[in-house]
């Protein structure tokens, strides 16, 4: 999934913050990668994170959910 080190570091840091706050972790399954990238591009273009956050929560969050 990761094309460079920056994305790996970002995902590790994001998961650490989520786990520290009791929110589980995010893992993007191989079959969801294209949808993830589409949602991420929309977020960058529009600047509205609601759709991306909802999609991540529904498809890619493991562990404790608040």
Rosetta silent file (secondary structure, phi, psi, omega in degrees, C-alpha in Angstrom):
SEQUENCE: XXXXXXXXXXXXXXXXXXXXXXXXXXXXXXXXXXXXXXXXXXXXXXXXXXXXXXXXXXXXXXXXXX
SCORE:     score description
SCORE:     0.000 S_00000001
   1 L     0.000  -36.818 -172.920    0.000    0.000    0.000 S_00000001
   2 L   -89.809  129.415 -179.230    2.752    2.432    0.877 S_00000001
   3 L   -93.286  -17.839  177.550    4.719    4.010   -1.946 S_00000001
   4 L  -152.541  170.186 -177.054    7.217    5.812    0.280 S_00000001
   5 H   -63.977  -30.230 -178.117    8.371    6.011    3.897 S_00000001
   6 H   -60.725  -38.866  179.631    6.317    9.090    4.739 S_00000001
   7 H   -68.716  -38.161  177.470    3.066    7.157    4.391 S_00000001
   8 H   -62.944  -47.137  179.831    4.370    4.329    6.606 S_00000001
   9 H   -62.995  -42.634  179.414    5.411    6.768    9.315 S_00000001
  10 H   -61.185  -43.352 -179.522    2.096    8.631    9.060 S_00000001
  11 H   -66.809  -39.929  177.407    0.100    5.384    9.431 S_00000001
  12 H   -63.428  -44.792  179.978    2.186    4.278   12.422 S_00000001
  13 H   -65.602  -42.615  178.760    1.766    7.634   14.153 S_00000001
  14 H   -59.830  -45.178 -179.881   -1.956    7.742   13.363 S_00000001
  15 H   -67.449  -36.451  176.789   -2.465    4.277   14.839 S_00000001
  16 H   -61.091  -45.941  179.654   -0.439    5.150   17.950 S_00000001
  17 H   -62.286  -43.652 -179.936   -2.615    8.223   18.556 S_00000001
  18 H   -64.492  -45.895 -179.872   -5.807    6.234   18.016 S_00000001
  19 H   -63.743  -43.433  178.744   -4.726    3.373   20.299 S_00000001
  20 H   -58.861  -27.326 -178.393   -3.554    5.794   23.003 S_00000001
  21 L  -103.348   15.738  175.319   -7.036    7.334   22.946 S_00000001
  22 L    70.634   27.862 -175.524   -8.929    4.032   23.004 S_00000001
  23 L  -109.298   12.485 -178.653  -10.075    4.196   19.373 S_00000001
  24 L    76.363 -150.913 -179.730   -8.522    1.030   17.935 S_00000001
  25 E  -144.498  165.420  179.873   -6.450    1.230   14.766 S_00000001
  26 E  -111.041  130.581  173.768   -6.887    1.694   11.026 S_00000001
  27 L  -134.148  123.343  179.387   -5.909   -0.945    8.484 S_00000001
  28 L   -92.017  114.243  178.803   -6.752   -0.517    4.805 S_00000001
  29 L   -68.453  152.379 -179.414   -7.474   -3.928    3.239 S_00000001
  30 H   -53.682  -41.895 -177.157   -6.066   -4.623   -0.221 S_00000001
  31 H   -70.588  -13.788 -179.779   -9.532   -4.737   -1.754 S_00000001
  32 H  -102.057    0.299 -174.635  -10.307   -1.258   -0.308 S_00000001
  33 H   -61.551  -43.191 -178.155   -7.161    0.531   -1.466 S_00000001
  34 H   -66.499  -40.039  177.829   -8.643    2.067   -4.615 S_00000001
  35 H   -66.265  -38.937  177.375  -11.709    3.341   -2.729 S_00000001
  36 H   -59.805  -47.059 -179.315   -9.442    4.711    0.007 S_00000001
  37 H   -64.798  -38.593  176.596   -7.380    6.626   -2.542 S_00000001
  38 H   -61.662  -46.562  178.789  -10.519    7.976   -4.233 S_00000001
  39 H   -64.724  -37.317  179.448  -11.880    9.202   -0.883 S_00000001
  40 H   -66.424  -41.578  177.718   -8.496   10.668    0.035 S_00000001
  41 H   -62.898  -43.879  177.233   -8.297   12.586   -3.252 S_00000001
  42 H   -58.985  -40.671  178.064  -11.806   13.955   -2.698 S_00000001
  43 H   -61.694  -45.754  179.724  -10.721   15.079    0.769 S_00000001
  44 H   -62.833  -40.023 -176.824   -7.674   16.876   -0.657 S_00000001
  45 H   -74.517  -41.300 -174.162   -9.726   18.522   -3.398 S_00000001
  46 H   -96.914  -32.837 -179.484  -12.764   19.538   -1.335 S_00000001
  47 L    82.080   13.323 -179.867  -11.277   19.749    2.165 S_00000001
  48 L  -109.807  115.348 -171.514  -14.277   18.095    3.785 S_00000001
  49 L   -89.528   -3.986 -173.541  -13.260   15.055    5.814 S_00000001
  50 H   -55.863  -49.852 -178.673  -16.712   13.702    6.754 S_00000001
  51 H   -63.155  -43.220  179.406  -16.981   11.125    3.951 S_00000001
  52 H   -63.448  -46.524 -179.929  -13.412    9.909    4.454 S_00000001
  53 H   -61.449  -45.528  179.503  -13.833    9.633    8.221 S_00000001
  54 H   -62.775  -43.772  179.848  -17.124    7.753    7.910 S_00000001
  55 H   -62.941  -46.047  178.717  -15.705    5.374    5.301 S_00000001
  56 H   -60.160  -43.135 -179.512  -12.598    4.667    7.398 S_00000001
  57 H   -62.591  -43.532 -175.948  -14.723    4.034   10.480 S_00000001
  58 H   -74.428  -33.498 -171.367  -17.074    1.654    8.649 S_00000001
  59 H  -111.639  -20.595 -165.775  -14.487   -0.330    6.650 S_00000001
  60 H  -131.863    4.429 -178.775  -11.049   -0.024    8.198 S_00000001
  61 E   -96.200  129.314  177.645  -11.192    0.446   11.973 S_00000001
  62 E  -118.434  151.718  176.966  -10.259   -2.497   14.205 S_00000001
  63 L    94.872 -153.229 -176.219  -10.413   -2.771   17.964 S_00000001
  64 L   -69.179  132.698  176.605  -12.335   -0.604   20.385 S_00000001
  65 L  -119.882  128.315  179.099  -14.767    1.829   18.789 S_00000001
  66 L   -89.789    0.000    0.000  -16.139    4.748   20.735 S_00000001
